[in-house]
């Protein structure tokens, strides 16, 4: 299984997604394959204008991913894809604070 992200990304941007996979494995105990699956699913949804419009959020792009960085993105991927939560920034932030303070 491989990462299904934009082919327009440069090496540093691809490395960001590889680090997200690494953090999903280390911080959230997912396998390598499951981590890639989760990243691909998250990326497909949260970069899709229609999906984001339905949930009242802006579509995410490489600037957003780089701003949040790999640890924060791994938390987002886990929260929304592995835990099956509906997009809600306030609820995500509350969950992340509790998770990171443990």
N, C-alpha and C positions, 0 to 999 in steps of 0.2 A: 504494500500500500504506500502511496506517496502523497505528499501534500498537494492539494488542489487549490492553489492560489494563483494570482495573476502572473502570467509569464513576463509581464513588463517590469517586475520587481528586480532590483539590483541585488548583488550578493549580500550586502548588509541587511536588506529587508528580508531576504530569504532566511538569513541567519537568525533574525528575530523570530520567525515562525518555528525554526528548529529549536530555539531556546524555549519557546512556549511549550513545545512538546516535552522538552526535558523537565520543565517545571511541573507539567501535569503529571509526569511520572514520579518526580521526587516529592512534590508537595501534596498531591492528591491521590497517589498510589494507583494510577492507571498504568496499564501495560503500554508498550510502545505503539502497538497497532491501535489500541483503543484511543490513545492520545491523538494520533493522526486522524482517526475517524472523527473525534470530537472537534478538532480544529477545522477539518474540512466542512463539517456540518455548520459550525458557528460562522465560518467565513461565508459559506453559501447563503446563509440567512441574513446576516447583519450587514452585508455589502449589497443586498438586494433592495432596491428602492421600494418595490411594492410591499415586501415584508415589513420594512421599516415604517412605511406610511401607515399600514394597518395598525401598527403598534404605537404610532405617534412619536416616533424617534427618527433622528436623521440617520441616513445610511452611513456606515463607517467606511473609512478609507485608510490608506497607508499612513497618512499623517496622524490619524487617531491612534492606530496601532502602535506607532513609534512613540507617541506621547505617553500612552499608558504603560508601555514597556512590557517585557516578557512575563514578569511575575504577576502584574495586574491583569494582563490578558489571559494568563493561565487560570487565574481566579474567575474571570468572566466566562471563559469557555466551560470550566467545570460547573459553575453556578447555573448557567443557562442550558447547557447541553447535557451534562451528566445528571444534574439534579432536576432537570425539566422545568425550570422556572420561566414564567412569562416575563418578557422584558419590562422591567421596572427599576429604574436607576436608584431610587431611594431604598427599596428593599435590598437591592444588591449591595449597596454601600453598607447598610446595617449588617448584613450577613458577613461581608468581607472584614469589617472591623472586628466582629466577634471571632471570626476564623483566624485572623492575623494576630489577635491578642492572646490566643490560647498558649 
